[in-house]
Amino acid sequence: MPLATPDVRRHNLGLVLRRVLETGAIARSDIAGQTGLSRGAVTSLVAELLDAGLVREADVVPAAGLGRPRVHLEPAGDGLCTVTALLDADKATAVVSSLDGATLARVERRHGRPMGDPDPVVRVLADVLDEAASAHPARRIADLTVVVWAPVGGTPARVLADTDLEWGEVDVVGLLRARSAAVERFESTGGEVMLVPDTQVAALAEHASTGRPATLLYLKSDSGIGGAIVFGEASPRVIGAALGHLPVIPGGELCLCGQHGCLVTVAGPDVVFAAAGLSAVVAESGLSAAAAEFVTRVRSGDARATRAWRAAAAEIARVLQIVALSVDPDIIVLGGYLAALAGEVDSEFLSIQPRIAHATDLVPARVVGSALGTDAALLGARQGARERLLADPLAL
């Protein structure tokens, strides 16, 4: 069934705006050549984007011969911004960005990890949101996304459970609404706050970063252990995978999720850092500092840290093997502190591959560390915000 004309026009407006945002300066004729749209269509679409203040005419490039000079278009949208917030087990972060993805402001603050009580944590999140947004009060917030290290569901969306902070079901957006001026400012213009799980947006960012493979398996460890699977190249689809709660030890320790022997009970950061003698660092400086110190000690050959890491790496590789045999990924990406130690996990993963006679064409996926660092989820959420805006540019 063909798209209705308004849908086609919205799509084409997004297509043109994307080319301007991604190139920074481009002529109408080049947009036509790169998108396959006619020059007349591009001229009409650009006129709408100029009227909406989303692009503007910049420098004029003289013609090389007898042709007409070319006028470059550049991103505008100076009155707009997107706001992306991340709530993790250690801290709250808020980033304000322009439509072309440039960071305008960033605020980050530890919340102290008060277990079982969402109110003080959400208050810190509200504070960083308001501080970041107040840096550019003249800009209208076009999208506000909150990323949480927890599963999300329901309508309206809410945290279903957070074992890292020992939460049950929590309406994070509702709590923010009563505490954040930035949220009030955004919702007063008709905006709807997006609440998304970190693994979903981080996995999509990793998928784009690794060249959009057909199937990507993502596993990260920073407070707990999470993961996701991305299928598809041009239009990727992400499936949440609570890999930290795969029950890998029959009759093992009771997990906060209610199962016994989950991966997180034997290879989660709290367990591993405690085994490495870093509990005091976690308490005093937070999980991020403890993770950095743990990696340093493993690389320096510290006996206690190395012993803890080898035990955890074996369990992580075993879970990757279980999932890989089911989904056959092209690549496996490790995030969080695991990114720095991906080589050891890759070696362990290769050592437990099945030995099948005459199956010389079976090549296991490579296990690699994330190239995006701790900002993978923020980057993915910011990209998601831009895609929503490009889907209907004139709604801005």
Salt bridges, closest charged atoms under 4 A:
ASP7 OD1 - ARG10 NH2 2.33
GLU22 OE2 - ARG18 NH1 3.96
GLU22 OE1 - ARG19 NH1 2.85
GLU22 OE2 - ARG386 NH2 3.53
ASP30 OD2 - ARG70 NH2 2.96
GLU48 OE2 - ARG9 NE 2.48
GLU57 OE2 - ARG28 NH2 2.77
ASP59 OD2 - HIS72 ND1 3.33
GLU74 OE2 - ARG56 NE 2.75
ASP78 OD2 - ARG56 NH1 2.78
ASP88 OD2 - LYS91 NZ 3.04
GLU108 OE1 - ARG106 NH2 3.31
ASP119 OD2 - ARG123 NE 2.92
ASP119 OD1 - ARG179 NH2 2.30
GLU131 OE1 - ARG109 NH2 2.52
ASP143 OD2 - ARG388 NE 3.12
GLU169 OE2 - ARG158 NH1 3.54
ASP171 OD2 - ARG158 NH2 3.92
GLU187 OE1 - ARG177 NE 2.87
ASP198 OD2 - LYS220 NZ 3.02
ASP222 OD1 - LYS220 NZ 2.77
ASP270 OD2 - ARG113 NH2 3.14
GLU293 OE2 - ARG297 NE 2.81
GLU315 OE1 - ARG318 NH2 2.75
ASP375 OD2 - ARG106 NH1 2.89
GLU387 OE1 - ARG18 NH2 2.81
